[in-house]
Amino acid sequence: MRQNLTPASTRSAPSKSTRSLMRLAAAILFAGIAAASGSAQVSNTALSKDKLAALRTAGLSDSVLIQQIEKDGISFDMTADMTLDLKGSGFSNDVLQALLRASKPASSAAVQPGQGDSVAALYRAGRFPELADRLKTTLKANPNDYKTQALFIMTLLKIKERAVAEEEFKELSAHEQDPAAAPYVKQVRSLFDTLAKTQEAKKKMLVALKAYRAADANAIVDQLPASPVQKEILRINLDTYQGKFDQARERYAKIPFDSYSAKERATTILDNINKTEAEHKKVMSRIEVYLHSPMAPVFCGFPLSEGMQDGRRYKELASLSVSDYVAQVNALARLAPLSDDARNLTFHAALLSGNYDQMQTFGDQLLKDTGVIRIPFFSEDRFFQLVIDSRNKRIYTEDDSHPFQPKWPVKLWSELEPFNLSFDQIKTLSQKGGHWHMAMYSSNLWMTSHSYALKFEPRGLAPNYALMNILYCTAGEKAELTVTHNLGQYILHVADNSRIKAELADPKNAAGAPSGLLTGLLIAGVSTYANSAVASTAIQGLQAAQEQQMAAYQSQQVAWDSFTLASDSFNFIDVDAFSGLEELLGVLN
């Protein structure tokens, strides 16, 4: 069997993705990472004691120090006194072991790459392709060396040569009755079983995550054949995907690392939590401008509130667009796709796209998973949430604690009439499109509207979903009426009550884009903004926003396939699965 193996099957370098995963796993769980092959003799680039100390002072991690030691070698001998001296200077045991391996008399002759290194040294350094070649040669000379064969199988798995590893295991297991082979057969079989269970668990977790079921994903973690530390790493990543950054940090702080060096190597986990949180805060701050800032409930170029009629504010208002909001929500969904905020706002963004089929598909999945959809709304004097509750078959308004700052000398919007209705209680659902009329206040000309997105009988009025006015100002009245109509249609779909009489907004009644009207009507100092904001960016129309939202939605589905954080954690678990066989073989002693 072994004679049929081609050299390429064990000597070819792993793919770029494989090398990346191997390096990441080694940085977290092993003492070092792959060393560059080269001459073992002392060279001009060999590290002196002072140079080594300087590298450590510069803040390099143990894994990087070990890589540098194995690449350049050292120019001093690791005597017992030198070892004690370096230990007292704060070098970890992992680094000291690397120094001991690199310690050779300065006059020693050069050897061929890797030939002067022990099998254990190659394994510890992560030089698995090189190790596989060494072991294959050894087995040719001694086919009944069961220990070497077990290590060869494990090394093949490290370089993703699973098919070859399985063939080798068939040959090893044929000698299971031999007492000399029995313990190795047992451990290798256990390794294959563990890796298979882990792979199956990974598939189940990806299914749960693609359906945004965080609870199911956590349950799968509990069943994994992994160490408590590895399970906690996965839970930390799930916390991060839910936007629970404080909880993730608390969980990290309680991990029982078996050494300080292991904890240092695992700081990448903490770095990822902090980096993701920083990006999450940045994205949310921009989304908050659209949902709850003084600019959120204004109409095109009208003053934001009393005393705020300055060019800076209008410039800020001009930066708002549906497409930018959709992009921000998509960024939020990538950072914390399992968070309630991300999922509800993704539905809101899908609503604003004007693509009803896509919105219904996403909304139905969200209701299946969580039972509720929360949509940001505003009225004349407050922000609030519209809640569609499919499990309890109700629709209601919910208070929003964000302060409502804008105040106008005339009434621009309708007032909220709070409601809490069962689907069976709804008799009528009506909508009033964005028809604006002129009103005079002092010497200024204003436009006011008493349109509303949703009105229910026997009671209830929800005037404006978030960005309803920005949609009107940037994409036109037809775009606003289309989205408003889609919202009403979806509520009828969820309520599934044929007795409800519906009068939904009709996009065919749109008066056209607002840009020409506003240019002539807005007060002095505002018309310039109206021309630039509406004409240059917003008149792109609903189609551009719709295409961007569709692309964002599709990219999120692709993102789950890579699922970087959890995939990295599974790679850690794969490494953990090797521990029993490593101990039997003594390769990490």
C-alpha positions as CSV (number, residue, x, y, z in Angstrom):
1,M,0.0,0.0,0.0
2,R,2.7,2.5,1.0
3,Q,4.7,1.8,-2.2
4,N,1.8,3.2,-4.3
5,L,1.9,6.6,-2.6
6,T,3.3,9.3,-4.9
7,P,5.9,11.7,-3.5
8,A,3.6,14.6,-4.3
9,S,1.0,13.2,-1.9
10,T,3.1,13.9,1.1
11,R,5.7,16.3,-0.1
12,S,3.5,19.0,-1.7
13,A,3.1,22.1,0.4
14,P,-0.4,22.7,1.9
15,S,-2.7,25.3,0.2
16,K,-2.7,28.9,1.3
17,S,-5.8,28.5,3.3
18,T,-4.4,25.3,5.0
19,R,-1.2,27.1,5.9
20,S,-3.2,30.0,7.4
21,L,-5.3,27.7,9.6
22,M,-2.2,25.7,10.7
23,R,-0.4,28.9,11.6
24,L,-3.4,30.2,13.5
25,A,-3.9,27.0,15.5
26,A,-0.2,26.8,16.3
27,A,-0.2,30.4,17.6
28,I,-3.0,29.6,20.0
29,L,-2.2,26.1,21.2
30,F,1.3,25.1,20.3
31,A,4.7,26.3,21.5
32,G,5.8,27.7,18.1
33,I,4.9,28.0,14.4
34,A,6.5,26.7,11.3
35,A,10.2,27.6,10.9
36,A,11.7,28.4,7.6
37,S,13.9,25.6,6.4
38,G,17.6,26.5,6.0
39,S,21.0,25.7,7.2
40,A,21.4,24.7,10.8
41,Q,24.9,26.1,11.1
42,V,25.6,29.3,13.0
43,S,25.6,32.2,10.6
44,N,26.1,36.0,10.7
45,T,22.4,36.4,11.3
46,A,22.4,34.1,14.4
47,L,20.8,35.7,17.4
48,S,23.0,36.9,20.3
49,K,21.7,37.0,23.8
50,D,21.5,40.8,23.7
51,K,19.5,40.6,20.4
52,L,17.1,38.1,21.8
53,A,16.6,40.3,24.9
54,A,15.9,43.3,22.5
55,L,13.3,41.3,20.6
56,R,11.5,40.4,23.8
57,T,11.6,44.0,25.0
58,A,10.0,45.0,21.8
59,G,6.9,43.1,22.8
60,L,7.1,40.1,20.5
61,S,5.0,37.1,21.5
62,D,6.5,33.7,22.4
63,S,5.4,32.2,19.1
64,V,7.2,35.0,17.1
65,L,10.3,34.6,19.2
66,I,10.4,30.9,18.6
67,Q,9.9,31.4,14.9
68,Q,12.9,33.8,14.8
69,I,15.1,31.4,16.8
70,E,14.3,28.5,14.5
71,K,14.9,30.7,11.5
72,D,18.2,32.4,12.5
73,G,19.6,30.1,15.1
74,I,21.6,31.4,18.1
75,S,25.3,32.4,18.5
76,F,25.6,31.3,22.2
77,D,25.6,27.9,24.0
78,M,22.7,27.1,26.2
79,T,24.5,25.9,29.3
80,A,22.7,25.3,32.6
81,D,23.8,28.7,33.9
82,M,22.6,30.4,30.7
83,T,19.3,28.7,31.0
84,L,18.9,29.9,34.6
85,D,19.9,33.4,33.6
86,L,17.4,33.6,30.7
87,K,14.7,32.2,32.9
88,G,15.4,34.8,35.5
89,S,15.1,37.4,32.8
90,G,11.5,36.4,32.1
91,F,11.7,34.1,29.1
92,S,9.0,31.4,29.1
93,N,9.7,27.7,29.1
94,D,8.5,27.4,25.5
95,V,11.2,29.9,24.4
96,L,13.8,28.2,26.5
97,Q,13.0,24.9,24.9
98,A,13.4,26.4,21.5
99,L,16.7,27.9,22.5
100,L,17.9,24.5,23.8
101,R,16.9,22.9,20.5
102,A,18.8,25.6,18.6
103,S,21.9,25.4,20.8
104,K,24.8,23.8,18.8
105,P,28.6,24.2,19.0
106,A,29.7,27.1,16.8
107,S,32.1,24.8,14.9
108,S,29.5,22.2,14.0
109,A,29.3,21.3,10.3
110,A,26.4,22.3,8.2
111,V,23.7,19.7,7.6
112,Q,21.0,19.4,5.1
113,P,17.7,21.2,5.9
114,G,15.8,19.3,8.7
115,Q,18.2,16.4,8.8
116,G,19.7,17.6,12.0
117,D,16.4,18.2,13.7
118,S,14.6,15.5,15.7
119,V,11.2,14.2,14.8
120,A,9.7,15.8,17.9
121,A,11.4,19.2,17.0
122,L,9.9,19.2,13.5
123,Y,6.5,18.4,14.9
124,R,6.7,21.0,17.6
125,A,7.8,23.6,15.0
126,G,4.8,22.8,12.8
127,R,7.1,21.7,9.9
128,F,4.6,18.9,8.9
129,P,5.4,18.5,5.2
130,E,9.1,18.1,6.0
131,L,8.2,15.7,8.9
132,A,6.0,13.6,6.6
133,D,8.8,13.1,4.2
134,R,11.1,12.0,7.1
135,L,8.6,9.6,8.5
136,K,7.8,8.1,5.1
137,T,11.5,7.3,4.5
138,T,11.8,5.8,8.0
139,L,8.8,3.5,7.3
140,K,10.2,2.3,4.1
141,A,13.2,1.0,6.0
142,N,11.2,-0.4,8.9
143,P,7.5,-1.1,7.9
144,N,6.7,-2.6,11.4
145,D,7.6,0.6,13.3
146,Y,4.0,1.2,14.5
147,K,4.9,4.3,16.5
148,T,6.4,6.0,13.4
149,Q,3.3,4.9,11.4
150,A,1.0,6.4,14.0
151,L,2.9,9.7,13.9
152,F,2.9,9.5,10.1
153,I,-0.9,9.2,10.0
154,M,-1.2,12.2,12.4
155,T,1.2,14.3,10.3
156,L,-0.8,13.5,7.2
157,L,-3.9,14.7,8.8
158,K,-2.1,17.9,9.8
159,I,-1.4,18.6,6.1
160,K,-4.9,17.7,5.1
161,E,-3.9,14.4,3.3
162,R,-6.9,12.6,4.9
163,A,-7.3,10.0,2.1
164,V,-3.6,8.9,2.4
165,A,-3.9,8.9,6.2
166,E,-6.9,6.6,6.0
167,E,-5.0,4.2,3.8
168,E,-2.2,4.2,6.3
169,F,-4.6,3.5,9.1
170,K,-6.0,0.5,7.3
171,E,-2.6,-1.0,7.2
172,L,-1.9,-0.1,10.9
173,S,-5.2,-1.5,12.1
174,A,-4.4,-4.8,10.3
175,H,-1.9,-5.4,13.1
176,E,-4.3,-4.5,15.9
177,Q,-3.9,-7.9,17.6
178,D,-0.2,-7.2,18.0
179,P,0.4,-5.8,21.5
180,A,3.0,-3.5,20.1
181,A,0.5,-2.0,17.7
182,A,-2.6,-2.1,19.8
183,P,-2.2,1.2,21.7
184,Y,-1.4,3.2,18.6
185,V,-4.4,1.7,16.7
186,K,-6.7,2.7,19.6
187,Q,-5.4,6.2,19.8
188,V,-5.5,6.8,16.0
189,R,-9.0,5.4,15.8
190,S,-10.0,7.8,18.6
191,L,-8.5,10.6,16.7
192,F,-10.4,9.8,13.5
193,D,-13.7,9.5,15.5
194,T,-13.1,12.8,17.3
195,L,-12.4,14.6,14.0
196,A,-15.5,13.1,12.4
197,K,-17.7,14.2,15.3
198,T,-16.2,17.7,15.2
199,Q,-16.8,18.0,11.5
200,E,-20.4,16.9,11.9
201,A,-20.9,19.3,14.7
202,K,-19.4,22.1,12.6
203,K,-21.9,21.3,9.8
204,K,-24.8,21.4,12.3
205,M,-23.5,24.7,13.8
206,L,-23.3,26.3,10.3
207,V,-26.9,25.2,9.7
208,A,-28.0,26.8,13.0
209,L,-26.1,30.0,12.3
210,K,-27.4,30.3,8.7
211,A,-30.8,30.2,10.4
212,Y,-29.6,32.7,13.0
213,R,-30.4,30.3,15.8
214,A,-27.8,31.2,18.5
215,A,-29.5,29.0,21.1
216,D,-29.1,25.9,18.9
217,A,-25.5,26.8,18.2
218,N,-24.7,27.0,21.9
219,A,-26.4,23.6,22.4
220,I,-24.1,22.1,19.8
221,V,-21.1,23.5,21.6
222,D,-22.1,21.6,24.7
223,Q,-22.1,18.3,22.8
224,L,-18.7,18.8,21.2
225,P,-15.9,16.3,21.9
226,A,-13.6,19.1,23.0
227,S,-11.9,20.4,26.1
228,P,-13.6,22.9,28.3
229,V,-11.2,25.6,27.1
230,Q,-12.0,25.0,23.5
231,K,-15.7,25.0,24.2
232,E,-15.3,28.4,25.9
233,I,-13.5,29.8,22.9
234,L,-16.5,28.8,20.7
235,R,-18.9,30.4,23.2
236,I,-16.8,33.6,23.2
237,N,-17.2,33.8,19.4
238,L,-20.9,33.2,19.6
239,D,-21.2,36.0,22.2
240,T,-19.3,38.3,19.9
241,Y,-21.6,37.4,17.0
242,Q,-24.5,38.4,19.2
243,G,-22.9,41.7,20.1
244,K,-22.5,40.6,23.7
245,F,-18.9,42.0,24.1
246,D,-18.9,42.4,27.8
247,Q,-20.1,38.8,28.3
248,A,-17.4,37.6,25.9
249,R,-14.7,39.4,27.9
250,E,-16.0,38.0,31.1
251,R,-16.0,34.5,29.7
252,Y,-12.4,35.0,28.4
253,A,-11.3,36.2,31.9
254,K,-12.5,32.9,33.4
255,I,-10.8,30.5,31.0
256,P,-8.5,28.3,33.1
257,F,-5.3,28.5,31.0
258,D,-2.7,26.0,32.2
259,S,0.2,28.5,31.7
260,Y,0.9,32.2,31.3
261,S,2.5,31.5,27.9
262,A,-0.7,29.8,26.7
263,K,-2.7,32.8,27.9
264,E,-0.4,35.1,26.1
265,R,-0.9,33.2,22.9
266,A,-4.6,33.4,23.3
267,T,-4.7,37.2,23.5
268,T,-5.7,37.2,19.9
269,I,-9.1,36.1,21.1
270,L,-9.4,39.2,23.4
271,D,-8.0,41.4,20.6
272,N,-10.7,40.2,18.3
273,I,-13.4,41.0,20.8
274,N,-12.2,44.5,21.3
275,K,-11.6,45.1,17.6
276,T,-15.1,43.9,16.7
277,E,-16.7,46.0,19.5
278,A,-14.9,49.1,18.2
279,E,-16.1,48.6,14.7
280,H,-19.6,47.8,16.0
281,K,-19.7,51.1,18.0
282,K,-18.6,53.0,14.9
283,V,-21.3,51.5,12.7
284,M,-24.0,51.9,15.3
285,S,-23.2,55.6,15.8
286,R,-23.8,56.2,12.1
287,I,-27.1,54.2,12.2
288,E,-28.2,56.2,15.2
289,V,-28.0,59.4,13.1
290,Y,-30.6,57.9,10.8
291,L,-32.9,56.5,13.6
292,H,-32.7,58.9,16.6
293,S,-30.6,62.1,15.9
294,P,-32.2,65.5,15.4
295,M,-31.8,64.9,11.6
296,A,-33.8,61.7,11.6
297,P,-37.4,63.1,11.5
298,V,-36.8,66.2,9.3
299,F,-38.1,66.8,5.8
300,C,-35.5,67.4,3.1
301,G,-34.0,70.8,3.8
302,F,-36.2,72.2,6.5
303,P,-34.6,73.4,9.7
304,L,-33.7,70.7,12.2
305,S,-35.1,72.5,15.2
306,E,-35.4,76.0,16.6
307,G,-32.1,77.8,16.5
308,M,-30.4,75.3,14.2
309,Q,-30.6,77.0,10.8
310,D,-26.9,77.0,9.9
311,G,-25.0,75.7,6.9
312,R,-23.2,73.0,8.9
313,R,-26.4,71.2,9.8
314,Y,-27.7,71.3,6.3
315,K,-24.4,69.8,5.0
316,E,-24.8,67.0,7.5
317,L,-28.4,66.4,6.4
318,A,-27.2,66.3,2.8
319,S,-25.0,63.3,3.7
320,L,-28.0,61.1,4.5
321,S,-29.2,58.6,2.0
322,V,-31.0,55.3,1.9
323,S,-28.1,53.6,0.2
324,D,-25.7,54.7,3.0
325,Y,-28.1,53.5,5.7
326,V,-28.4,50.1,3.9
327,A,-24.6,49.9,3.7
328,Q,-24.3,50.6,7.5
329,V,-26.9,48.0,8.4
330,N,-25.1,45.4,6.2
331,A,-21.8,46.2,8.0
332,L,-23.6,45.7,11.3
333,A,-25.0,42.3,10.1
334,R,-21.4,41.2,9.3
335,L,-20.1,42.2,12.7
336,A,-22.9,40.9,14.9
337,P,-25.2,38.9,12.7
338,L,-26.9,37.1,15.6
339,S,-27.8,40.3,17.5
340,D,-31.5,41.3,17.7
341,D,-30.6,44.9,16.5
342,A,-28.8,43.5,13.4
343,R,-31.7,41.3,12.4
344,N,-34.5,43.8,13.0
345,L,-32.6,46.5,11.1
346,T,-31.8,44.2,8.3
347,F,-35.6,43.7,7.9
348,H,-36.0,47.5,8.0
349,A,-33.3,47.9,5.3
350,A,-35.0,45.2,3.2
351,L,-38.2,47.1,3.5
352,L,-36.6,50.3,2.3
353,S,-35.2,48.4,-0.8
354,G,-38.7,48.2,-2.3
355,N,-38.2,44.5,-3.1
356,Y,-41.3,42.9,-1.6
357,D,-40.4,39.2,-2.2
358,Q,-37.0,39.6,-0.6
359,M,-38.5,41.4,2.3
360,Q,-41.2,38.8,2.9
361,T,-38.7,36.0,2.7
362,F,-36.4,37.6,5.3
363,G,-39.3,38.7,7.5
364,D,-40.9,35.2,7.5
365,Q,-37.6,33.6,8.5
366,L,-37.1,36.2,11.3
367,L,-40.6,35.6,12.6
368,K,-40.0,31.8,12.5
369,D,-36.8,32.2,14.5
370,T,-37.7,34.9,17.0
371,G,-41.4,35.4,16.7
372,V,-41.2,39.2,16.5
373,I,-40.0,42.0,14.2
374,R,-39.4,45.5,15.6
375,I,-39.4,48.3,13.1
376,P,-38.2,51.9,14.0
377,F,-40.9,54.5,13.7
378,F,-41.4,58.2,14.6
379,S,-44.3,60.6,14.9
380,E,-44.8,64.3,15.6
381,D,-43.1,64.2,19.0
382,R,-41.5,60.8,19.6
383,F,-39.6,57.8,18.4
384,F,-41.2,54.4,18.9
385,Q,-41.2,50.8,17.7
386,L,-43.8,49.0,15.6
387,V,-43.8,45.3,16.8
388,I,-45.2,42.5,14.7
389,D,-45.7,39.5,17.0
390,S,-46.5,36.4,15.1
391,R,-46.4,34.0,18.0
392,N,-49.0,35.9,20.0
393,K,-50.7,37.1,16.8
394,R,-50.6,40.8,17.7
395,I,-49.3,44.1,16.4
396,Y,-48.6,46.9,18.8
397,T,-46.5,50.0,19.4
398,E,-43.6,50.0,21.9
399,D,-42.0,53.0,23.6
400,D,-38.5,54.1,22.5
401,S,-36.4,55.8,25.2
402,H,-34.4,57.9,22.8
403,P,-35.0,61.6,23.4
404,F,-36.9,63.4,20.6
405,Q,-35.2,66.8,20.1
406,P,-36.7,68.5,16.9
407,K,-39.4,71.1,17.5
408,W,-41.2,72.9,14.7
409,P,-43.3,76.1,14.6
410,V,-45.8,74.2,12.4
411,K,-47.1,70.6,12.6
412,L,-45.2,68.5,10.0
413,W,-46.3,65.0,11.0
414,S,-49.3,63.1,12.4
415,E,-49.4,62.2,16.0
416,L,-48.9,58.6,17.3
417,E,-52.1,56.9,18.5
418,P,-50.6,53.9,20.5
419,F,-52.3,50.5,19.9
420,N,-52.1,46.9,20.9
421,L,-54.3,44.8,18.6
422,S,-54.7,41.1,18.0
423,F,-54.8,40.1,14.3
424,D,-58.5,39.2,14.7
425,Q,-59.3,42.6,16.1
426,I,-58.1,44.5,13.1
427,K,-61.1,45.6,11.0
428,T,-59.4,48.0,8.5
429,L,-55.8,48.9,7.6
430,S,-55.3,52.1,5.7
431,Q,-52.4,54.3,4.5
432,K,-52.1,57.9,3.4
433,G,-49.4,58.8,0.9
434,G,-46.9,61.5,1.2
435,H,-49.0,64.4,-0.1
436,W,-47.6,67.7,1.2
437,H,-49.3,71.1,1.3
438,M,-48.0,74.6,1.8
439,A,-48.5,76.5,5.0
440,M,-47.2,80.0,6.1
441,Y,-45.5,80.6,9.3
442,S,-44.5,84.3,9.8
443,S,-42.7,85.2,6.5
444,N,-41.5,81.7,5.8
445,L,-43.1,79.1,3.5
446,W,-43.5,75.6,4.9
447,M,-44.6,72.3,3.6
448,T,-46.7,70.1,6.0
449,S,-48.1,66.6,5.7
450,H,-50.5,64.5,7.6
451,S,-49.6,61.3,5.8
452,Y,-49.3,58.1,7.7
453,A,-47.8,54.7,7.1
454,L,-50.4,52.7,9.1
455,K,-53.8,53.4,10.5
456,F,-55.9,50.7,12.1
457,E,-59.6,50.3,13.0
458,P,-60.8,50.0,15.7
459,R,-57.9,52.2,16.9
460,G,-54.2,53.0,16.2
461,L,-52.1,55.3,14.0
462,A,-48.3,54.9,13.3
463,P,-47.3,57.9,11.2
464,N,-43.7,57.3,9.8
465,Y,-41.3,54.4,9.6
466,A,-37.7,55.5,10.0
467,L,-36.2,57.0,6.8
468,M,-39.7,57.4,5.3
469,N,-39.1,61.1,4.7
470,I,-35.5,60.6,3.6
471,L,-36.7,58.1,1.0
472,Y,-39.2,60.7,-0.2
473,C,-36.6,63.4,-0.5
474,T,-33.9,61.3,-2.1
475,A,-35.8,58.7,-4.3
476,G,-39.1,60.4,-4.9
477,E,-42.7,60.0,-3.9
478,K,-43.2,56.8,-6.0
479,A,-40.4,55.1,-4.0
480,E,-41.9,56.2,-0.7
481,L,-45.4,54.9,-1.7
482,T,-43.9,51.6,-2.9
483,V,-42.2,50.9,0.4
484,T,-45.3,52.1,2.4
485,H,-47.5,49.8,0.3
486,N,-45.1,46.9,0.8
487,L,-45.2,47.3,4.6
488,G,-49.0,47.2,4.6
489,Q,-49.0,44.2,2.3
490,Y,-46.6,42.4,4.6
491,I,-48.8,43.0,7.7
492,L,-51.8,41.7,5.9
493,H,-49.7,38.6,4.9
494,V,-48.7,37.9,8.6
495,A,-52.1,38.7,10.0
496,D,-53.7,36.3,7.5
497,N,-57.2,37.7,8.1
498,S,-59.3,37.9,5.0
499,R,-61.9,40.1,6.9
500,I,-59.5,43.0,7.1
501,K,-60.4,45.8,4.7
502,A,-57.3,47.4,3.3
503,E,-56.7,50.7,1.6
504,L,-53.0,50.7,0.8
505,A,-50.8,53.4,-0.7
506,D,-50.8,53.3,-4.5
507,P,-47.4,54.1,-6.2
508,K,-49.3,54.9,-9.4
509,N,-50.7,58.0,-7.7
510,A,-47.2,59.4,-7.1
511,A,-46.8,63.1,-8.1
512,G,-43.1,62.6,-9.1
513,A,-39.7,63.4,-7.6
514,P,-39.7,66.3,-5.2
515,S,-36.5,68.1,-6.4
516,G,-38.1,70.7,-8.7
517,L,-40.8,71.5,-6.2
518,L,-38.4,72.0,-3.4
519,T,-36.0,74.1,-5.3
520,G,-38.7,76.8,-5.8
521,L,-40.3,76.6,-2.3
522,L,-37.5,76.2,0.3
523,I,-36.5,79.3,2.1
524,A,-33.3,81.3,1.3
525,G,-30.2,79.4,2.2
526,V,-31.8,76.0,1.9
527,S,-32.5,75.8,-1.8
528,T,-28.8,75.3,-2.5
529,Y,-28.8,72.2,-0.3
530,A,-32.0,71.0,-2.0
531,N,-30.5,71.2,-5.4
532,S,-27.3,69.4,-4.6
533,A,-28.6,66.7,-2.2
534,V,-31.7,65.8,-4.1
535,A,-30.4,66.2,-7.6
536,S,-26.9,64.8,-7.3
537,T,-27.4,61.8,-4.9
538,A,-31.0,61.1,-4.2
539,I,-32.5,61.2,-7.7
540,Q,-30.6,57.9,-8.4
541,G,-33.9,56.5,-7.3
542,L,-35.3,53.4,-5.6
543,Q,-33.6,51.0,-8.0
544,A,-30.1,51.8,-6.8
545,A,-31.0,51.3,-3.2
546,Q,-32.8,48.1,-4.0
547,E,-29.8,46.7,-5.9
548,Q,-27.5,47.5,-3.1
549,Q,-29.7,45.9,-0.5
550,M,-30.0,42.8,-2.6
551,A,-26.3,42.6,-2.9
552,A,-25.9,43.2,0.8
553,Y,-28.3,40.4,1.6
554,Q,-26.6,37.9,-0.7
555,S,-23.1,38.8,0.7
556,Q,-24.4,38.0,4.2
557,Q,-25.3,34.5,3.1
558,V,-21.8,34.0,1.6
559,A,-20.3,35.3,4.8
560,W,-21.8,32.5,6.8
561,D,-20.1,30.0,4.6
562,S,-16.7,31.2,5.6
563,F,-17.8,32.0,9.2
564,T,-14.3,33.1,10.1
565,L,-14.5,33.3,13.9
566,A,-16.2,29.9,14.5
567,S,-14.1,28.2,11.8
568,D,-11.0,29.3,13.6
569,S,-12.4,27.9,16.8
570,F,-13.1,24.6,15.2
571,N,-9.5,24.5,14.0
572,F,-8.5,24.9,17.6
573,I,-10.7,21.9,18.5
574,D,-9.1,19.9,15.7
575,V,-5.8,20.5,17.2
576,D,-7.1,19.6,20.7
577,A,-8.2,16.3,19.3
578,F,-4.6,15.3,18.6
579,S,-3.5,15.7,22.3
580,G,-4.1,12.0,23.3
581,L,-2.0,10.7,20.5
582,E,0.7,13.3,20.9
583,E,1.0,12.3,24.6
584,L,1.3,8.6,23.6
585,L,4.0,9.4,21.0
586,G,5.8,11.8,23.3
587,V,6.2,14.3,20.5
588,L,5.5,17.3,22.7
589,N,7.5,16.2,25.7
